[in-house]
Amino acid sequence: MLWGCTKQADVTPANSNPITGNPTTGNPASSPTDTTKKLSLDDSLHMVAFVIYGQKVLTSVSGKTLILAYDENVNLFVLADGYKKTSAVHLKEDLKKTSLGAFDFTTLNQEGQINFNFFDDNLNNVKFKSISDTTIRGIKVVKINVHRLLTFSKIYGSNQLATDQQNLLLGKTDDLLTFSSYTYYNQKNYPVTSAVAYLQYVK
């Protein structure tokens, strides 16, 4: 977290002001740091930094059903020294505070089975991710990209009602999704970091 380095359109130092991932500006979201509590070196090594751009939600109507295909695409960064001593990285999304929270959803689990209104926050159990080593200004970090599809849907009384709701979502510009993440190692949950990104509804 406290790397003291940056990379254009990539990692933003956590001690800067949080940036909202606005799809209209292309700004990524970054992870804020809680300055009211002192962190140990061990804590800082294990904390997660985010890079999240605007998240796209493809909207469509089929008969009386409104379908929202959310293409989740999130980058997490952990210092390489800390990642070596990490058993699990957790990623959570607060869907309840967004328009998506009013819909049921499905997604695929590690075995390719369909889950209903549930996805595992332990990234050890998430198939749709990639892990790579990288260096940022001479500092070794591990990048975890989570890229998975969540399909939300709702049946309305008519095709017109479903289309009307679709149009309302297409006009939204202030729907913010909050992400949080923490690592686990040796019976310890490390401090949680969080970031927000705009949901961009498209047709």
Disulfide bonds with the S-S distance in Angstrom:
none
